[in-house]
Amino acid sequence: MTFSQNFEGQVTYKTTMENPNPEMFTDSVFKERILKPVFGEQGFMLQKYFYKGNRFMSETSTGLENGFELYSPEKKKIYAWREDSKEAVVRKTNEHPEMDAFIEFIETEEIDSILNIPCKKILLKSKMGTAELWYNSEYLKVNPIDYSEFKLDHKNLIFQKYGCLPFRIRMGKLNIEVIDFESMEIANEKFELPEFESEIEQ
């Protein structure tokens, strides 16, 4: 896998959540009481990711606020902050909680079309549950070496096994899906870390 094959550009994911308990509350109550306080009137979240080599950052928008997330491979950390804020929440990427340790990947025969691209479904089983991932290794390619130490969310294992970004991730009633992507050259300045007045380690 060479650098020229790897994806450089932007990918937009849409996060939605289904009503986990329709017997307890109707969809309209779920939307008003659960979704609206988190996602505002729009009822979903958009994350526009920018990828280049071993770097990525995202611009996040809900109906309530906008924010940013940036991965620093040098510091092995992800920084997240709200628009117009000088305070960042910081997570280490070279470790993953032992309580959610990886168990195995399970291949399936299921294929779904996402943006007219056939995507295979696999299961990622960990101590805390099972996530469903859809991917097509001909698209959104990532060099696993660039993320070999990115253990958070099992990213290093996913990239090592499949060599690409997922088109869809489903965990319970939460669905994260690519709605748009475009190959383009991204300026290095996009990945410059701002100066923060305070950092909160998570």
N, C-alpha and C positions, 0 to 999 in steps of 0.2 A: 504494500500500500504506500503510494508516494504522496508527497504533499500536494502535487498538482491535482490528484484525484479528490482530495478532501474538500468538503464544502466550506466555502467562504461566502457569507451573505446574511440575509435575515430570514427568520422563521417566526411566524406568529402562531401562538397557541391560544386556544379558547378554553377556559375552565368553566364547567357547568356542574350543577349538583341536582340529582333527582330526589324527589320526596322519599326518604327512607322508610316512612311509616304511614302510608295512606289511610290505614285503619284508625290511626290516632288523630291525624288532622288532614283536612282537604288540601289540595294543591294550592288553592288561593291563600289559605292560612299559612302554609309552609312558605310560600313566596313572601308574604307580608312579615312574618315573625322571624323566619330563619334567614332567607336569602337577602332580603332588603337591608338589614343591619350590616351585612358583610359586603354585598355587591351593589347596593343601591337599587335604583329603579330598573337598571338594565338587567339585573339578575344574573350576571356572569362577569368573569374577569378576562381581560386580554393581556397577554405577555408577548411583546415583540423582542425576540432574541437576536443578537448580532454575534456571529461566530467568525473567528479568524485564528487558525492554528490552534494553539493551546489556550486561547482566551475566549471568553464570552461575557456579554453583559445583556441585561434586559430592561425594557421600559414597561412598567406595569400600570394598567388602568382599570379601576373598578368604577362604579357609578358614584363613588364617594371620594376617592383620592387617587393620585398618581404617585408612582414610586419607581425606584431603580434598584438593580442588583448587579454586582460586578464581581467576577472571579479574578483573584490575583494568584497566578501560579507561583510567583516568587514567595508570597507569604503563606500560600496554601490555605487561603481563607476566602469566604464569600462575604461581601459587604452589602447590606440592604439598607436603604434609607428612603424617607419620604421626600417628595418634592419640596424644595425650600427649607429642608431640615439640615442641621449641622451635626445630627446624631445618627450613628450607624449601628445596626445590629450585626454582629460578626459571628460567623460559624466556621469552625475548622473543617477543612475538606479532606484531610488526610486521616480521618477516623470516622467510624460509624458506630452508633450505639450497639453494644453487645446484646442488649435485650431484643434487637431486631436483626440478629446475625443472619447472614445468607445461608440458605439450605440448598436450593437447587433451581435450575431452569427446567421447565417441562415444555417440550415441543407439542404443538397441536396441529391438526389438519385444517384448522379454520383459516379462511382468507376473507378479508373484507376490502372493499374499494374505498380509499380515502383520497379525495381530490383526483379521482379517476386513476389512482395508482394501486395496484393489488398489494395488500400488506398481509404478511403472515402473523398469526397470533401466537405468542408464547406466554407462559406463566412464569413469574418470578416469585418463588416461594421463600419466605423468610420466617423468623420466629414469631413475628407479629401478624402474619397473614400472607395473603397471595395477591399480587398485582398482575393485571393483564397488560401486556405490551404488544402493540402492532408495529411492524417495521418492514421496510424494503431496503435491503443492503446495497441496492444500486443508487439510492438517493440519500442525501444528507449525511454523506460519509464523514467519519471522524477517525483520526489516527489514534489508536488505543494508547500508543506510547505517550502522547500528549496528556493523557488523563490517567496514567498508570497509578498515580498516587491519590487520585480523586475517589476516596472510598465512600464519601457521603452519598446516601441514596443508592448505593451499589453501582454508581456510574462506571467505575473502572471495570467492573465485571461485565456490565452490559456492553460497553464499548469493546472490550477484549473478545467477547463472544460473537457479537454481531457487527461491530465496526461502523455503527451509524446511530443517528438520533432516532428515537421512536416517533411514529406518526400519531400514536394514540397511547395514553396510559389511563387505565381504569382501576380505581381502588374503591371497592364498595360502590357507593352511589356517586362518587366523584369521577368526572370524566375530563381529561385534558387532551385536546386534539388539535393537530395542525390545521389551520384554515387557509394559510397562505405561506409561500416561501419563494425566495428569489436569490439566485446567485449574483453576487456583486462584490466589488472590491470595497472593503471597509477600512477607513483610515485608522491608523494606530491611535490617534488622539481619542477615539471612541472608548478606548479601554484605560484611559488615565484615571487613576483613583483620586477623587477630590480630597481635600483636607477636612477632617471632621474635628469638632470641638470635644466630642466624647464618643467612645465606642463601648457598646454593651456586648460582652461575650456571652454566647448562648451555649 
